Amino acid sequence: MGRSRFPVSLVLAVVAGTAIACSAADTQQAEPTSSTAAAVSSGPAVLTPVVADVVAAPIPVTGSDGLVHLVYELRLTNTGSQPATITSFQVTGDGRTLVDLRGDALTPWFQALGGGPKTGTVLAPGQQGVVWIDATVNSPDDVPGSLGHVLTVDFPRATSLVPAQLTENVANTAVDTRDAVRIRSPLDGPRWLDGTGCCTVTSHRAAVLPINGEMLAAERFAIDFVQLDEQGRIYVGDKTQLSSYRYYGAPVRAVSDGKVIAVVGDLPEAVPGANPEGLTLPEYGGNHIVQDIGNGRYAFYAHLQPGSVDDISVGQDLRAGDQVGLLGNSGNTDAPHLHFHVMDGPDFLAANGIPFEFDTFQLDARVSGDSFESAATAGAPVVEEPGTQTGERSDEMPLYLDMVTFPGT
């Protein structure tokens, strides 16, 4: 399921075991680099113990809520010798405040990394953290050309160079002007539920991982699709049996024209109901296909059935709608689902995720998060949220907990 694909506990365990935090430097000795000083202020130089950078500049994407989303991550580093508490965080663009998070409202969007504290919004000396950002505007015409970030940081005590509370302007970044990828759906039929998609901090968005010497977020826009039955259930009967999931074996289809550049098809199915153990990183995607869909963009179809990709080979040209495999339960998964995402490189981990919009689908409902958890763990039917604006959609991206119908081939 969505919560099993690179679950948060795994992400933090990987990061905690990786030496990514900067060494703790005394704020009274630190000097900002010229690039940091330029990003912080055009006035006199000041010491700013918390520095920041953007993992990847956001590409605007229109969601099923009709809003244009700017989805990205800001990495913070406490270079000082005192703990730093982030008390407020704002995103600005074209003179507007797009995100304003303060106190407890910031906590769900922040995670400290490394060996320091993991609760609240505190960064220990030398510790790094991530702020996950979902800034929205009403239309493509409202997208700003650049984004700024304002942090208010509290320290236990003032020094001669750093006050007890400091407001910093950090990490100005230009918005990526590329369009989101427009594709057909990888599945056909009704009641497909987006189990871990954009834009809140699901296990996919939390998977900002240290890969090949840099921090990358390949799963930034990844969706885990499961199909509900007519009663709104994911499975009926014994959840450890693949036969309990009626959508197991559903055809998975190419989302665009393009050449196959990677195929894995011989990994076994996992037993539903528990996360598998002992997987290597290359095995996390299970049986999968990577397809080059052009312009430096790659589609990733994961957790396919063993043997279902036997007719697919590297170098093969696929047309949009061609069957690429069958929905399965191989790799890092606790129940059958299709994991799908688009990325800017051919390796499903060593890349950054980029947004995509399906050419057409119908939004049938949005379900409550609590009921989805009950459906996944206890076989209960989902509960639909009231007030969702349902209906036909074009050139939009389903959002977390959307239930949608895709047209057939």
C-alpha positions as CSV (number, residue, x, y, z in Angstrom):
1,M,0.0,0.0,0.0
2,G,1.0,3.7,-0.1
3,R,2.1,3.7,3.5
4,S,4.4,0.8,2.8
5,R,6.3,2.3,-0.1
6,F,9.4,3.8,1.6
7,P,7.6,4.3,4.8
8,V,8.6,7.2,7.0
9,S,10.3,4.9,9.6
10,L,12.5,3.4,6.8
11,V,13.3,6.9,5.4
12,L,14.4,8.2,8.7
13,A,16.4,5.1,9.5
14,V,18.3,5.4,6.2
15,V,18.9,9.1,6.8
16,A,19.8,8.6,10.4
17,G,22.5,6.2,9.5
18,T,24.0,8.6,6.9
19,A,26.5,11.3,7.8
20,I,24.7,14.2,6.2
21,A,24.7,16.7,9.1
22,C,27.3,19.5,9.0
23,S,29.7,19.7,11.8
24,A,28.7,22.0,14.6
25,A,30.5,25.3,14.3
26,D,30.5,28.1,16.9
27,T,28.3,30.9,15.7
28,Q,30.8,33.4,17.0
29,Q,33.3,32.1,14.6
30,A,31.1,31.4,11.6
31,E,31.1,33.7,8.6
32,P,28.4,33.6,5.9
33,T,29.6,32.9,2.4
34,S,29.0,35.5,-0.2
35,S,26.2,33.5,-1.8
36,T,24.5,33.1,1.5
37,A,24.8,36.7,2.3
38,A,23.3,37.7,-1.1
39,A,20.4,35.4,-0.5
40,V,19.8,36.6,3.0
41,S,19.9,40.4,2.6
42,S,21.0,43.2,0.4
43,G,22.0,45.2,3.4
44,P,24.9,44.7,5.9
45,A,26.1,41.2,6.5
46,V,24.6,39.4,9.5
47,L,25.2,35.9,11.0
48,T,22.4,33.5,10.2
49,P,23.1,30.2,11.9
50,V,20.4,28.4,10.0
51,V,21.1,28.1,6.3
52,A,18.9,26.6,3.6
53,D,18.7,25.3,0.1
54,V,16.0,23.9,-2.2
55,V,16.3,20.2,-3.1
56,A,14.8,21.0,-6.6
57,A,13.0,24.0,-8.0
58,P,9.2,23.5,-8.2
59,I,7.4,22.8,-11.5
60,P,3.8,24.0,-11.3
61,V,1.1,21.4,-11.6
62,T,-2.7,21.7,-11.6
63,G,-4.4,19.4,-9.0
64,S,-7.9,17.9,-9.0
65,D,-8.8,20.7,-6.6
66,G,-8.4,23.2,-9.4
67,L,-5.4,24.9,-7.8
68,V,-1.9,25.1,-9.2
69,H,0.6,23.5,-6.8
70,L,4.2,24.4,-6.3
71,V,5.6,21.3,-4.6
72,Y,9.2,21.1,-3.3
73,E,11.4,20.7,-0.3
74,L,13.6,23.2,1.6
75,R,16.6,21.7,3.4
76,L,17.7,23.5,6.6
77,T,21.1,23.2,8.3
78,N,21.9,24.5,11.8
79,T,25.5,25.6,11.5
80,G,25.6,27.1,15.0
81,S,26.6,25.8,18.4
82,Q,23.1,26.2,20.0
83,P,19.9,24.4,19.3
84,A,17.7,26.3,16.8
85,T,13.9,26.2,17.1
86,I,12.0,27.1,13.9
87,T,9.0,29.0,15.2
88,S,7.5,30.2,11.9
89,F,8.0,29.7,8.2
90,Q,6.6,31.6,5.2
91,V,6.9,31.3,1.5
92,T,6.6,34.5,-0.5
93,G,6.3,35.2,-4.2
94,D,5.6,38.4,-6.2
95,G,4.8,40.3,-2.9
96,R,2.3,37.7,-1.7
97,T,2.5,35.2,1.2
98,L,1.7,31.8,-0.2
99,V,2.5,29.7,2.8
100,D,2.4,30.8,6.5
101,L,3.1,28.1,9.1
102,R,3.5,28.9,12.8
103,G,3.9,26.8,15.9
104,D,2.1,23.5,15.8
105,A,0.9,24.1,12.2
106,L,4.5,23.8,11.1
107,T,5.2,20.5,12.8
108,P,3.6,18.2,10.2
109,W,5.6,19.8,7.4
110,F,9.0,19.6,9.2
111,Q,11.3,16.7,10.0
112,A,14.7,16.9,11.6
113,L,17.3,14.4,10.1
114,G,20.4,12.8,11.4
115,G,21.1,11.9,15.1
116,G,19.5,14.8,16.9
117,P,15.9,15.2,18.2
118,K,13.1,14.1,15.9
119,T,10.2,15.9,17.6
120,G,8.9,19.5,17.2
121,T,10.8,21.9,15.0
122,V,14.2,21.9,16.8
123,L,17.5,21.5,15.0
124,A,20.4,20.5,17.2
125,P,23.8,22.0,16.5
126,G,25.0,20.6,13.2
127,Q,21.7,19.0,12.4
128,Q,19.8,19.2,9.2
129,G,16.0,19.2,8.6
130,V,13.5,19.3,5.8
131,V,10.5,21.5,5.3
132,W,8.0,20.0,2.8
133,I,6.2,22.8,0.9
134,D,2.9,22.8,-1.0
135,A,2.3,26.4,-2.1
136,T,-0.8,27.0,-4.2
137,V,-2.2,29.7,-6.5
138,N,-5.5,29.9,-8.3
139,S,-4.3,29.7,-11.9
140,P,-1.1,29.4,-14.1
141,D,-1.2,33.1,-14.6
142,D,-0.7,33.6,-10.8
143,V,2.5,31.5,-10.6
144,P,5.3,33.8,-9.4
145,G,8.6,33.9,-11.1
146,S,10.5,33.2,-7.9
147,L,10.0,32.2,-4.3
148,G,11.4,33.5,-1.1
149,H,11.5,31.9,2.4
150,V,11.3,33.6,5.7
151,L,12.3,31.7,8.9
152,T,11.9,32.9,12.5
153,V,14.4,31.1,14.6
154,D,14.7,31.0,18.4
155,F,17.9,30.2,20.3
156,P,18.3,29.5,24.0
157,R,20.4,32.6,24.6
158,A,21.6,35.7,22.8
159,T,25.2,36.2,22.0
160,S,27.1,39.4,20.9
161,L,26.5,38.3,17.3
162,V,23.2,36.5,17.3
163,P,20.1,37.5,19.1
164,A,17.8,35.1,20.9
165,Q,15.3,35.4,18.1
166,L,16.3,36.0,14.5
167,T,14.3,36.3,11.3
168,E,16.1,35.1,8.2
169,N,15.4,35.4,4.5
170,V,16.8,32.3,2.9
171,A,17.0,30.3,-0.3
172,N,15.5,32.5,-2.9
173,T,14.7,30.3,-5.9
174,A,13.3,30.6,-9.4
175,V,10.2,28.6,-10.3
176,D,10.9,26.0,-13.0
177,T,9.2,27.2,-16.2
178,R,8.7,23.7,-17.6
179,D,5.2,22.3,-18.0
180,A,4.0,19.3,-16.0
181,V,4.1,16.1,-18.1
182,R,0.7,15.4,-19.7
183,I,0.0,11.6,-20.0
184,R,-2.7,9.0,-20.2
185,S,-3.6,6.9,-17.2
186,P,-1.6,3.8,-16.4
187,L,-4.9,2.0,-15.4
188,D,-8.4,1.5,-16.7
189,G,-11.8,1.5,-15.0
190,P,-13.6,2.8,-11.9
191,R,-12.8,3.4,-8.2
192,W,-9.0,3.7,-8.3
193,L,-7.9,5.3,-5.1
194,D,-4.8,7.5,-4.8
195,G,-3.3,6.0,-1.7
196,T,-0.2,8.1,-1.2
197,G,0.0,10.9,-3.7
198,C,0.6,14.6,-3.6
199,C,0.6,16.9,-1.8
200,T,0.6,16.3,1.9
201,V,3.6,14.6,3.6
202,T,2.8,10.9,2.9
203,S,5.5,8.2,2.9
204,H,6.3,9.1,-0.7
205,R,6.9,12.8,-0.1
206,A,8.8,11.9,3.0
207,A,11.3,9.9,1.0
208,V,13.9,12.6,0.5
209,L,16.9,10.2,0.5
210,P,20.7,10.5,0.3
211,I,21.5,8.8,-3.0
212,N,24.8,8.8,-4.7
213,G,26.1,11.7,-2.6
214,E,23.1,14.1,-2.9
215,M,19.6,14.5,-1.5
216,L,16.9,13.4,-4.0
217,A,13.1,13.1,-3.9
218,A,12.3,10.6,-6.7
219,E,8.8,9.9,-5.2
220,R,7.8,13.5,-4.7
221,F,4.6,13.0,-6.9
222,A,4.4,9.2,-6.7
223,I,1.0,7.6,-6.5
224,D,0.1,4.1,-5.1
225,F,-3.1,3.0,-6.8
226,V,-5.5,0.5,-5.3
227,Q,-9.0,-0.3,-6.6
228,L,-12.0,-0.3,-4.3
229,D,-14.9,-2.7,-4.9
230,E,-18.5,-1.6,-5.2
231,Q,-18.8,-1.5,-1.3
232,G,-15.6,0.7,-1.0
233,R,-13.4,-2.1,0.2
234,I,-9.8,-2.8,-0.7
235,Y,-9.9,-6.5,0.1
236,V,-12.5,-9.1,1.2
237,G,-11.4,-12.1,3.3
238,D,-7.9,-13.0,4.4
239,K,-5.7,-10.0,3.8
240,T,-2.6,-12.2,3.6
241,Q,-4.0,-13.8,0.4
242,L,-3.5,-12.1,-3.0
243,S,-6.9,-13.5,-4.1
244,S,-8.6,-11.3,-1.5
245,Y,-7.7,-8.2,-3.6
246,R,-10.0,-8.2,-6.7
247,Y,-7.9,-5.8,-8.6
248,Y,-4.8,-8.0,-8.3
249,G,-3.7,-8.7,-11.9
250,A,-5.2,-5.6,-13.5
251,P,-3.5,-4.5,-16.7
252,V,-1.0,-1.8,-16.4
253,R,-0.6,0.4,-19.5
254,A,2.0,2.7,-20.9
255,V,1.2,6.4,-20.2
256,S,3.0,7.7,-23.3
257,D,4.9,6.7,-26.3
258,G,8.5,5.9,-25.6
259,K,11.3,3.3,-25.3
260,V,11.8,0.8,-22.5
261,I,15.1,1.4,-20.8
262,A,14.9,-1.0,-17.8
263,V,12.9,-4.2,-17.0
264,V,12.9,-6.4,-13.9
265,G,10.4,-9.3,-13.9
266,D,11.7,-12.2,-11.9
267,L,11.2,-11.1,-8.3
268,P,8.7,-13.0,-6.1
269,E,5.4,-11.7,-4.8
270,A,5.5,-10.5,-1.2
271,V,2.9,-11.8,1.3
272,P,0.2,-9.1,1.9
273,G,-0.3,-7.7,5.3
274,A,3.4,-7.0,6.3
275,N,6.3,-5.2,4.9
276,P,9.0,-7.5,3.5
277,E,12.4,-7.5,5.2
278,G,16.0,-7.8,3.8
279,L,15.4,-6.1,0.5
280,T,18.3,-4.4,-1.3
281,L,17.7,-0.9,-2.7
282,P,17.3,-2.2,-6.3
283,E,14.6,-4.6,-5.1
284,Y,12.4,-1.9,-3.5
285,G,10.5,-1.4,-6.8
286,G,9.9,-5.1,-7.2
287,N,9.2,-6.1,-10.8
288,H,9.1,-2.9,-12.7
289,I,9.6,-1.1,-16.0
290,V,11.2,2.3,-16.7
291,Q,10.2,4.0,-19.9
292,D,11.8,7.0,-21.5
293,I,8.9,9.3,-22.4
294,G,11.0,12.1,-23.8
295,N,12.5,15.4,-22.9
296,G,14.5,14.0,-20.0
297,R,11.4,12.4,-18.4
298,Y,11.0,8.8,-17.4
299,A,7.9,6.8,-16.3
300,F,8.3,4.2,-13.5
301,Y,5.8,1.3,-13.1
302,A,6.5,-0.8,-10.0
303,H,5.4,-3.9,-8.0
304,L,4.3,-5.8,-11.1
305,Q,3.4,-9.5,-11.1
306,P,6.3,-11.9,-11.7
307,G,6.4,-13.0,-15.3
308,S,3.9,-10.3,-16.5
309,V,6.7,-8.3,-18.2
310,D,8.2,-11.3,-20.1
311,D,7.1,-9.8,-23.4
312,I,8.7,-6.5,-22.6
313,S,12.4,-5.9,-23.4
314,V,14.9,-3.1,-23.1
315,G,14.9,-1.0,-26.3
316,Q,11.3,-1.9,-27.1
317,D,9.1,1.0,-28.3
318,L,5.8,1.3,-26.5
319,R,2.8,3.2,-27.6
320,A,0.5,5.0,-25.1
321,G,-2.1,2.4,-23.9
322,D,0.1,-0.7,-24.6
323,Q,0.0,-3.2,-21.8
324,V,3.3,-3.2,-19.9
325,G,2.5,-5.7,-17.2
326,L,0.0,-6.8,-14.5
327,L,-0.6,-5.1,-11.1
328,G,1.2,-7.2,-8.5
329,N,2.8,-7.2,-5.0
330,S,6.5,-7.6,-5.6
331,G,9.2,-5.5,-3.8
332,N,8.6,-3.2,-0.9
333,T,4.8,-3.5,-0.5
334,D,2.3,-4.8,2.0
335,A,-0.6,-5.2,-0.4
336,P,-1.1,-5.3,-4.1
337,H,-0.9,-1.9,-5.8
338,L,0.6,0.0,-8.7
339,H,3.3,2.4,-7.7
340,F,3.6,5.0,-10.5
341,H,5.8,8.1,-10.8
342,V,7.6,10.3,-13.3
343,M,11.2,11.4,-12.7
344,D,14.0,13.3,-14.3
345,G,16.5,10.4,-14.6
346,P,16.4,6.8,-15.6
347,D,17.1,5.4,-12.1
348,F,14.0,5.1,-9.9
349,L,15.9,6.3,-6.8
350,A,18.7,8.5,-8.2
351,A,16.4,11.1,-9.6
352,N,14.0,13.8,-8.7
353,G,10.2,13.3,-9.1
354,I,8.5,15.7,-11.5
355,P,4.8,16.4,-11.8
356,F,2.4,14.9,-14.2
357,E,-1.2,15.5,-15.3
358,F,-3.6,12.9,-16.7
359,D,-5.3,13.9,-19.9
360,T,-8.7,12.8,-18.7
361,F,-10.3,11.2,-15.7
362,Q,-13.4,11.5,-13.5
363,L,-13.1,12.5,-9.9
364,D,-15.7,10.3,-8.1
365,A,-15.0,11.2,-4.5
366,R,-12.4,12.0,-1.9
367,V,-12.2,9.6,1.1
368,S,-11.3,10.3,4.7
369,G,-7.7,9.4,5.8
370,D,-9.0,7.5,8.9
371,S,-11.3,5.4,6.8
372,F,-8.5,4.6,4.3
373,E,-6.4,3.3,7.2
374,S,-9.2,1.1,8.4
375,A,-9.8,-0.1,4.8
376,A,-6.1,-1.0,4.5
377,T,-5.7,-2.7,7.9
378,A,-9.2,-4.2,8.6
379,G,-11.0,-4.5,5.3
380,A,-13.6,-1.8,6.3
381,P,-15.2,0.2,3.5
382,V,-13.9,3.7,3.0
383,V,-16.0,6.8,3.9
384,E,-16.3,9.6,1.4
385,E,-15.7,13.1,2.4
386,P,-18.7,15.4,1.9
387,G,-18.5,18.5,-0.3
388,T,-16.0,17.2,-2.9
389,Q,-16.5,18.8,-6.3
390,T,-16.7,15.6,-8.4
391,G,-16.9,15.3,-12.2
392,E,-14.8,15.2,-15.3
393,R,-11.2,16.4,-15.2
394,S,-8.7,17.1,-17.9
395,D,-5.0,17.9,-17.6
396,E,-5.0,17.6,-13.8
397,M,-3.2,15.4,-11.2
398,P,-5.2,13.3,-8.8
399,L,-4.5,14.3,-5.2
400,Y,-4.0,12.1,-2.1
401,L,-7.2,10.1,-1.2
402,D,-8.9,11.0,-4.5
403,M,-11.1,8.1,-5.9
404,V,-11.1,8.3,-9.7
405,T,-12.4,6.5,-12.8
406,F,-10.0,6.2,-15.8
407,P,-11.3,5.6,-19.3
408,G,-10.6,2.3,-20.9
409,T,-8.4,1.7,-23.9
